[in-house]
Amino acid sequence: MKILVCDDQPERCKDFVDKIPRAGQPHVDVLPLAGDKLTEELMKLFHNANACLNDPKNCKPTGKSVFDDTDIVILDNNLAHLKVEGARLTAESIAGFIRAFTVAPYVISLNKNPDVDFDLRFLVGDYSTKADLALNTEHLAIRALWSGSRGDPKDGFLPWYWPTLTTVVKRRRDQIDFVRKHLDDSVVEMLGFDDEAIGFLSLHAKGALSSEAGSDGMGEGGHQFKKLTFRHVFLAKDRSLPSKTEREDISNAERNGNKALRDIIARVVAADVDLWFRRDVLGPQEPLVDIPHLLVRFPFLLGSSANDINEWNKCISASDAPYGLDQKLYDDYLAKRKFAHSMWAPTTCFWWPKLKADEKFNEYFFKPKEVEWADVVFCEDRSAFLERAPKNEGTPPVEFPAEFEGSWRGRYISRIPRVQYAPRSRLAL
């Protein structure tokens, strides 16, 4: 995997590069791109982007740039010292161009919000970033962010909403291929949503995919949500390409035969649907529920291990079925409700409406317990279960309301002393 770290100041860029861990990852190359060299590459990018946007009918793939040779591009947000005329550049102002006009699959914005480590609103990080993920400098040194190996729950800060960076590249490329093949197909139908699952999506979730999508039928000039296609998402979302007229011109030119534009559309839409899925589908734990949040609702899935907090935490990192859960219960109730498209789901998850409606499954909650269930909560800032009332008189986890529409807004954090949480009003319960 090749990582390109970009900054306007070479010394600071080197510092960013040095923070990225290499231990246990021999095939990771981290390269700097700073100062005048970065300016030169960005000018090439802007030239190619403008040529395409100004004349999409004749837009063609350009020669490879340094970004095309990269798997993850990390951009420091403050690029004020670059020798580029006009308004000062930021990572946010160029992330969309890199996504649309290069083949670099994943873009990270660095230090967009240096005073925020953990976002309490939608549990997806800074959802307003134009990049795929917004981090701060010190986050780069957290090994588990790269490896996905969480280790001891007491190790420290590791938000559940963070992706594993060594896996995002393949997932994003698979997402792009998926969108390319299904550009004019329904988003929710291709992702396996039936009418029942669509009913579990909030109005916010439906509107976030496209503001022109009606909930049940078509409004004037709009689209029925169930029939909303990946192309409709491209036309509706301005995260990568702000001008709707330019998006329409690209879409029309692609329909009229310039298939080189299909890759641009697919890259843009893959990033938008990925964010929508993480924030509005999996975040609320309504249409889909992942293993830690499912265990909170149904501790009996651990069987005779439900009294051992270590067994709860083993389920979080388990990579193979039944994921630390009772084998029979998994085979009888969970296996057939597993979400099939792993490229969109950063973790194993299941269709909640099917589980909620299964009376036989729900009866297990009221059957005599094999053991007393451990009194634990899932802490979103550590990606770990902790005791609700610590036996060693440590600080107990803190409940807060996330900004979701739905039944499962209440979540927990452990409040790590050095970590900055925002907005703080969500902790004022």
KAURDA-V610418 format. One record per backbone hydrogen bond with DSSP energy under -1.0 kcal/mol. NH is the residue of the N-H (numbers start at 1). CO is the residue of the C=O. Records with the same first field share a line. If there is no record, write none. Layout:
BEGIN
NH=CO / CO
END
This chain:
BEGIN
3=29
4=72
5=31
6=74
7=33
13=9
14=10
15=11
16=12
17=13
18=14
20=17
25=22
28=25
29=1
31=3
33=5
35=7
37=34
39=35
40=36
41=37
42=38
43=39
44=40
45=41
46=42
47=43
48=44
49=45
50=46
51=47
52=48
53=49
54=50
55=51
58=55
59=56
70=67
71=2
72=2
73=106
74=4
75=108
76=6
77=110
79=89
82=79
84=82
95=91
98=94
99=95
100=96
101=97
102=98
106=71
108=73
109=133
110=75
111=135
116=113
117=420
118=420
120=422
127=125
129=126
132=107
133=107
135=109
139=136
140=137
142=139
145=142
146=143
147=143
148=144
155=152
158=381
160=380
162=159
165=145
166=146
167=164
171=167
172=168
173=169
174=170
175=171
176=172
177=173
178=174
179=175
180=176
181=177
182=178
185=182
187=228
190=186
191=187
192=189
193=188
198=194
199=195
200=197
201=198
206=202
207=203
208=204
209=205
210=206
213=210
214=223
222=219
223=212
225=214
227=224
228=225
230=185
231=183
233=229
234=230
235=231
236=232
237=233
247=243
248=244
249=245
250=246
251=247
252=248
253=249
254=250
255=251
256=252
257=254
258=253
259=257
261=258
262=259
265=261
266=262
267=263
268=264
269=265
270=266
271=267
272=268
273=269
274=270
275=271
276=272
277=273
278=274
279=275
280=276
282=277
289=350
294=290
295=291
296=292
297=293
298=294
301=298
302=299
303=300
305=302
306=303
308=305
312=308
313=309
314=310
315=311
323=320
325=322
326=301
330=326
331=327
332=328
333=329
335=330
337=334
338=335
339=349
342=340
344=341
345=341
350=289
351=337
352=287
355=351
356=352
357=353
362=358
363=359
364=361
365=362
366=363
374=306
376=374
377=386
379=384
380=412
382=379
383=379
384=379
386=377
388=375
393=390
398=413
400=411
402=409
403=121
411=400
413=398
419=416
422=118
426=423
427=424
428=425
429=427
END
